[in-house]
């Protein structure tokens, strides 16, 4: 939880730079979970100190999401190492001189590996081969072939990496590389959600300062700053809508990700095995929601915050357009948001007949029942309870249709994930509203603002669920009926 909050601040400061230590965190977790004792002894202390950094080398020019198509090859050597050849692209932090060594975690195929994703192995390929005393030794032939020219995250060296007989060591078992890499990938998916949360917050803070200072026109309801030639734009309703959209998505995302971080701490550290398992199931369910819902919202929020600046928002010197450009990658990498949606609906929910979703839903139902008779809470509890029921019915409906036509899952997945995202945010905003109601008479304006933000969320953002549910229910026919030649 502590690291989670810290990384939100780092991402607000500079997402592109924060990717360097962020990737090292993921490399550490992967090695800690699946590395040999010698690998851990050699590499983990250097990753912790920051002397060495890490990357994840998955994507190739012909395959991104479909890693089963990758062609990089690994040939065994007599000393237990492997010789690896191939080309990787989009490798964040792939080459730089900020650390004395870079540890690349590379996916490749061993000889006679099965076709597809079942034949992928994971290798540790350092930029410099370590000496016995832990110092850096000879240069390993893994080189940056080009720096990617990107729309955003310009402060991160995203590279094409060429492996020309580079020396590496296998992590885990042959042909089990994706299983090991998923430790890294899941950490990265949660990290990407935090990237967009950080951007949402910093874009909101900048827009808020500007809206209080910028003078334009008079308030529709009468002059608010008679000593000035015009009113500050924060008096205008739609400017407030834009600011509150970013504020609500930041506060909802912060509550949500703090909760998920707490569940991860329980999964890793709780003494009760059953609690650890329940926490792990919940983290697995919510990870695609963290990645996709928060990054979708980050794109919306940074764009709205830029709009507050008017024409100045489009000028680089104000810095707002950087947040928009940086936010756009978060919806793409570490599995596009469509892939996250398919993972949520197809794998995390339908594959276990909704068991994980029902368990989370039981928490929501218990909260609704506990506070359902509290009149002051009705404006939050009623929509929360209604959406919980609608998600249950929608899930069953899509599951039944998918038996007849699997494309129904692909057609419904993206709006479905956003509906689930709003269910999660409704749950946390209801809890925050409960506390804020109890504290609203205090001198602390934090609680008054929290209560009004919750009311804005339920009044202005939550209603999107009605449209999303209709979209999810509309089926696959309106997408798949048109022949490809007629596009």
C-alpha positions in Angstrom: 0.0 0.0 0.0 2.8 2.4 0.9 4.6 1.7 -2.4 1.3 2.2 -4.3 0.7 5.6 -2.9 4.3 6.6 -3.5 4.2 5.5 -7.1 1.1 7.6 -7.8 3.1 10.7 -6.8 6.1 9.6 -8.9 3.8 9.1 -11.9 2.3 12.6 -11.4 5.8 13.9 -11.5 6.9 12.1 -14.6 5.4 8.9 -15.9 8.2 8.3 -18.5 11.0 8.5 -16.0 9.2 6.5 -13.3 9.1 3.6 -15.7 12.8 2.9 -15.1 12.4 1.9 -11.4 8.9 0.6 -12.1 10.2 -2.0 -14.5 13.0 -2.9 -12.1 10.3 -3.7 -9.5 8.6 -6.1 -11.9 11.9 -7.8 -12.8 12.7 -8.2 -9.1 9.3 -9.9 -8.4 9.7 -12.2 -11.3 13.2 -13.3 -10.3 12.2 -13.6 -6.6 9.3 -15.9 -7.5 10.9 -18.0 -10.2 14.7 -17.5 -10.2 17.3 -19.9 -8.9 19.1 -19.3 -5.6 22.2 -18.2 -7.6 20.2 -15.8 -9.8 18.6 -14.3 -6.7 22.0 -13.9 -5.0 23.6 -12.3 -8.0 20.8 -10.0 -9.3 18.3 -9.1 -6.6 20.5 -7.0 -4.4 21.6 -4.9 -7.4 18.0 -4.4 -8.5 17.0 -3.3 -5.0 19.9 -0.8 -4.7 19.1 0.6 -8.2 22.6 -0.1 -9.4 21.1 -2.3 -12.0 17.7 -1.9 -13.7 15.4 -4.3 -15.5 13.3 -4.6 -18.6 10.7 -7.0 -20.1 11.4 -8.2 -23.7 8.2 -9.7 -25.0 7.0 -8.0 -28.2 8.4 -8.8 -31.7 7.7 -6.9 -35.0 5.1 -9.6 -36.0 3.5 -10.3 -32.6 2.4 -8.2 -29.7 -0.6 -9.7 -27.8 -0.3 -13.1 -29.5 3.1 -14.1 -28.0 2.6 -17.6 -29.3 3.9 -16.3 -32.7 7.3 -15.2 -31.3 10.4 -16.4 -33.2 13.4 -15.6 -30.9 15.4 -18.7 -30.3 17.5 -20.0 -27.4 20.2 -22.8 -27.9 21.6 -24.5 -24.8 25.3 -24.3 -24.0 27.4 -26.9 -22.2 27.9 -24.6 -19.2 24.1 -24.3 -18.5 23.7 -21.0 -20.2 21.8 -20.4 -23.4 22.7 -18.5 -26.6 19.7 -16.3 -27.7 19.0 -14.8 -31.0 16.1 -12.6 -32.1 14.6 -9.1 -32.4 12.4 -7.4 -29.8 10.5 -4.0 -30.2 8.8 -1.5 -27.9 11.2 -2.3 -25.0 10.8 0.4 -22.4 14.1 1.4 -20.7 15.9 -0.9 -23.1 19.1 1.1 -23.3 20.5 3.9 -21.2 23.5 4.8 -19.1 21.8 5.6 -15.9 22.7 2.3 -14.4 25.9 0.2 -14.7 23.9 -2.9 -16.0 20.5 -3.7 -17.5 18.8 -7.0 -16.9 16.6 -8.0 -19.8 13.9 -10.6 -19.2 13.5 -12.2 -22.6 10.9 -14.6 -24.0 12.3 -17.1 -26.6 11.8 -20.7 -27.8 14.1 -23.6 -27.0 14.7 -26.4 -29.6 11.7 -28.7 -30.2 9.4 -26.4 -28.2 5.7 -26.9 -28.8 3.9 -24.5 -31.1 2.1 -21.4 -29.7 2.2 -20.0 -26.2 2.9 -23.5 -24.7 6.4 -23.4 -26.2 7.7 -20.1 -24.7 10.6 -20.0 -22.2 11.9 -17.0 -20.2 15.6 -16.0 -20.0 17.6 -13.5 -18.0 20.0 -11.7 -20.4 22.2 -9.0 -18.8 23.7 -6.2 -20.8 27.0 -6.9 -19.2 27.9 -10.4 -17.9 28.4 -10.4 -14.2 31.8 -11.4 -12.8 32.1 -13.8 -9.9 32.5 -10.9 -7.4 29.2 -9.2 -8.7 30.9 -6.5 -10.8 30.1 -6.0 -14.4 32.2 -7.9 -16.9 32.2 -8.4 -20.7 29.6 -6.8 -22.9 26.8 -9.2 -23.9 25.6 -8.9 -27.6 22.1 -7.5 -26.9 22.1 -4.1 -28.5 19.7 -1.2 -29.2 19.0 -1.2 -32.9 16.9 2.0 -32.8 15.0 4.3 -30.5 11.2 4.3 -31.1 9.8 7.7 -32.0 6.7 7.8 -29.9 3.6 10.0 -29.3 4.4 10.4 -25.6 6.5 9.1 -22.7 9.5 10.8 -24.4 11.5 10.6 -21.2 11.7 6.8 -21.5 14.1 5.0 -24.0 11.8 2.7 -25.8 14.0 0.6 -28.0 14.3 -2.0 -30.7 16.6 -4.6 -29.1 18.6 -7.1 -31.2 20.0 -10.2 -29.7 22.9 -11.6 -31.7 23.9 -14.7 -29.9 23.5 -13.1 -26.5 24.2 -15.2 -23.4 21.3 -15.8 -21.0 20.1 -18.1 -18.3 16.7 -19.7 -18.1 14.2 -18.5 -15.5 12.0 -21.4 -14.2 11.3 -24.3 -16.5 11.6 -24.7 -20.3 8.3 -23.9 -22.1 6.9 -22.4 -18.9 8.1 -18.9 -19.6 4.7 -17.2 -19.8 3.8 -18.5 -16.4 6.9 -16.9 -14.9 6.5 -13.7 -16.9 2.9 -13.3 -15.7 4.3 -12.3 -12.3 6.0 -9.4 -14.1 3.0 -8.7 -16.5 0.4 -8.6 -13.7 2.6 -6.2 -11.7 3.0 -4.1 -14.8 -0.8 -4.0 -15.4 -1.4 -2.7 -11.9 1.5 -0.3 -12.4 0.0 1.1 -15.6 -3.3 1.8 -13.8 -1.2 3.8 -11.3 0.4 5.7 -14.2 -2.9 7.0 -15.4 -4.0 7.7 -11.8 -0.9 9.9 -11.4 -1.6 11.7 -14.6 -5.3 12.2 -13.7 -4.3 13.8 -10.4 -1.6 16.1 -11.8 -3.7 17.2 -14.7 -6.6 18.0 -12.3 -4.3 20.0 -10.0 -3.0 22.1 -12.9 -6.4 22.7 -14.3 -7.8 23.7 -10.9 -5.1 26.3 -10.4 -5.7 27.7 -13.9 -9.5 27.7 -13.5 -9.3 29.8 -10.3 -6.9 32.3 -12.0 -8.1 32.6 -15.6 -10.7 35.4 -16.2 -13.2 35.0 -18.9 -16.8 36.3 -19.2 -19.3 36.7 -16.4 -21.2 34.0 -14.5 -24.6 33.2 -15.9 -26.1 33.7 -12.5 -24.5 37.1 -11.9 -21.2 38.8 -11.4 -18.9 36.8 -8.9 -15.8 39.0 -9.0 -17.0 42.6 -9.2 -13.5 44.0 -8.6 -12.2 42.3 -11.8 -13.0 42.8 -15.5 -14.4 39.2 -15.7 -15.0 36.2 -13.5 -12.6 33.3 -13.0 -13.7 30.4 -15.2 -14.3 28.1 -12.3 -17.7 29.9 -11.9 -18.9 28.3 -15.2 -20.9 25.1 -14.8 -19.2 23.2 -17.6 -15.7 24.1 -16.4 -16.8 22.6 -13.1 -18.0 19.5 -14.9 -14.5 19.0 -16.4 -12.7 19.6 -13.1 -15.1 17.3 -11.2 -14.7 14.6 -13.8 -11.0 14.5 -13.2 -11.4 14.9 -9.5 -13.9 12.1 -9.2 -11.9 9.7 -11.4 -8.8 10.5 -9.3 -10.4 9.9 -6.0 -12.3 6.8 -7.1 -9.1 5.4 -8.6 -7.2 6.1 -5.5 -9.6 4.4 -3.2 -9.8 1.4 -5.6 -6.1 0.9 -6.1 -5.4 1.4 -2.4 -7.9 -1.5 -1.7 -6.2 -3.7 -4.3 -2.8 -2.9 -2.9 -4.1 -3.9 0.6 -5.4 -7.2 -0.9 -1.9 -7.9 -2.4 -0.4 -7.3 1.0 -2.9 -9.8 2.5 -2.2 -12.3 -0.3 1.6 -12.1 0.4 1.7 -11.8 4.1 -1.5 -12.9 5.9 -1.0 -15.8 8.3 -4.3 -17.5 7.3 -4.0 -19.5 4.1 -7.7 -19.1 3.3 -7.5 -15.3 3.6 -4.4 -15.4 1.3 -6.3 -17.4 -1.3 -9.4 -15.1 -1.2 -7.2 -12.1 -1.5 -5.4 -13.6 -4.5 -8.7 -14.4 -6.2 -9.9 -10.9 -5.7 -6.6 -9.4 -7.0 -6.9 -11.6 -10.1 -10.4 -10.5 -10.7 -9.7 -6.8 -10.3 -6.3 -6.5 -12.0 -7.8 -6.0 -15.6 -10.2 -3.4 -14.1 -7.4 -1.5 -12.6 -5.5 -1.5 -15.9 -8.3 -0.8 -18.3 -10.9 1.3 -16.4 -8.4 3.6 -14.8 -6.5 4.2 -18.0 -9.7 4.8 -19.9 -10.6 7.3 -17.3 -7.1 8.9 -17.3 -7.5 9.6 -21.0 -10.9 11.2 -20.4 -9.6 13.2 -17.4 -6.4 14.5 -18.9 -8.3 15.6 -22.0 -10.9 17.4 -19.9 -8.2 19.1 -17.9 -6.5 20.2 -21.0 -9.8 21.6 -22.3 -10.0 23.8 -19.1 -7.0 25.7 -20.5 -8.7 26.4 -23.8 -6.2 27.2 -26.5 -3.4 27.4 -23.9 -3.9 23.7 -23.2 -2.8 22.9 -26.8 0.4 24.8 -26.4 3.4 22.8 -25.1 4.7 25.3 -22.7 1.8 24.8 -20.3 2.5 21.1 -20.0 -1.1 19.8 -20.3 -0.7 18.2 -23.7 2.1 16.1 -22.4 -0.3 14.4 -19.9 -2.7 13.7 -22.7 0.0 12.2 -24.9 1.5 10.2 -22.0 -2.0 8.9 -21.0 -2.7 7.5 -24.5 0.0 4.7 -24.3 -1.5 3.4 -21.0 -4.6 2.1 -22.9 -2.3 0.2 -25.3 0.7 -1.4 -23.6 0.7 -4.3 -21.1 -2.2 -5.8 -23.0 -4.6 -3.4 -24.7 -7.8 -2.5 -22.8 -9.7 -4.8 -25.2 -7.4 -7.6 -24.1 -8.0 -6.7 -20.4 -11.8 -6.7 -21.1 -11.6 -10.2 -22.7 -9.5 -11.4 -19.7 -12.0 -10.1 -17.2 -15.1 -11.4 -18.9 -13.8 -14.6 -20.6 -11.2 -15.8 -18.2 -11.8 -14.3 -14.8 -15.6 -14.5 -14.8 -17.1 -16.9 -17.3 -14.3 -19.5 -17.0 -15.2 -20.1 -13.3 -18.9 -19.5 -13.8 -18.7 -16.2 -12.1 -17.4 -17.5 -8.7 -14.9 -14.7 -8.2 -17.3 -12.0 -9.2 -20.0 -13.4 -6.9 -17.7 -13.3 -4.0 -16.9 -9.6 -4.6 -20.6 -9.0 -5.2 -21.4 -10.5 -1.8 -19.3 -7.8 -0.2 -21.3 -5.2 -2.0 -24.6 -6.8 -1.1 -23.6 -7.0 2.5 -22.7 -3.2 2.5 -26.0 -2.4 0.7 -28.0 -4.4 3.3 -26.1 -2.9 6.2 -26.8 0.7 5.1 -30.0 0.2 3.1 -32.2 1.7 5.8 -30.0 4.8 6.3 -32.0 7.6 4.7 -28.9 9.8 4.4 -27.2 7.1 2.4 -30.0 6.3 0.0 -28.6 8.5 -2.8 -25.5 6.3 -2.8 -26.8 2.9 -1.7 -29.8 2.7 -4.1 -27.7 3.1 -7.3 -25.0 0.8 -5.9 -27.5 -2.0 -5.2 -29.3 -1.5 -8.6 -26.0 -1.8 -10.5 -25.0 -4.9 -8.6 -28.2 -6.6 -9.6 -27.8 -5.4 -13.2 -24.2 -6.7 -13.4 -25.4 -10.1 -12.2 -28.1 -10.3 -14.8 -25.9 -9.0 -17.6 -23.2 -11.5 -16.8 -25.6 -14.4 -17.0 -27.1 -13.1 -20.2 -23.7 -12.8 -22.0 -22.7 -16.2 -20.7 -25.8 -17.9 -22.1 -25.3 -16.2 -25.5 -21.6 -17.1 -25.6 -22.6 -20.8 -25.5 -24.2 -20.3 -28.9 -21.7 -17.9 -30.3 -18.3 -17.1 -28.7 -18.1 -13.8 -30.6 -20.7 -12.6 -28.1 -17.9 -12.3 -25.5 -15.7 -10.2 -27.8 -18.6 -8.0 -28.7 -19.7 -7.3 -25.1 -16.3 -7.3 -23.3 -15.3 -3.6 -23.5 -18.6 -2.1 -22.3 -18.9 -4.9 -19.8 -15.6 -4.0 -18.2 -16.6 -0.4 -17.9 -19.9 -1.4 -16.2 -17.9 -3.5 -13.7 -15.5 -0.6 -13.2 -18.4 1.7 -12.3 -19.7 -1.0 -9.9 -16.4 -0.9 -8.1 -16.2 2.9 -8.1 -19.8 3.0 -6.8 -18.9 0.7 -4.0 -15.9 2.8 -2.9 -17.7 6.2 -3.4 -20.6 4.9 -1.2 -18.1 4.0 1.5 -16.3 7.3 1.3 -19.7 9.1 1.4 -20.6 7.2 4.5 -17.5 8.5 6.3 -17.9 12.0 4.8 -21.5 12.2 6.1 -20.4 11.4 9.6 -17.7 14.1 9.4 -19.5 16.8 7.4 -20.1 19.0 10.5 -16.4 19.1 11.3 -14.2 22.0 10.4 -12.3 19.8 8.0 -13.4 20.8 4.5 -11.9 17.6 3.1 -15.1 15.7 4.0 -17.5 18.3 2.6 -15.6 18.2 -0.7 -15.6 14.4 -0.6 -19.3 14.3 -0.2 -20.0 16.6 -3.1 -17.6 14.7 -5.3 -19.5 11.5 -4.5 -22.7 13.2 -5.4 -21.2 14.4 -8.7 -20.0 10.9 -9.5 -23.4 9.3 -9.0 -25.2 12.1 -10.7 -22.9 12.6 -13.8 -20.5 9.6 -14.3 -22.4 6.6 -13.0 -25.3 7.1 -15.5 -22.9 6.0 -18.3 -23.7 2.5 -17.1 -27.2 2.5 -18.7 -25.7 3.2 -22.1 -22.9 0.6 -21.6 -25.3 -2.1 -20.6 -27.4 -1.5 -23.8 -24.2 -1.7 -25.8 -23.1 -5.0 -24.2 -26.6 -6.4 -24.8 -26.8 -5.4 -28.4 -24.9 -8.5 -29.4 -22.3 -9.5 -32.0 -24.5 -9.3 -35.1 -24.2 -5.5 -35.5 -20.4 -6.0 -35.5 -19.9 -9.2 -37.4 -22.7 -9.1 -40.1 -20.9 -6.8 -42.4 -18.7 -8.7 -44.8 -15.0 -7.6 -44.6 -14.9 -6.6 -48.2 -17.7 -4.1 -47.6 -15.9 -2.0 -45.1 
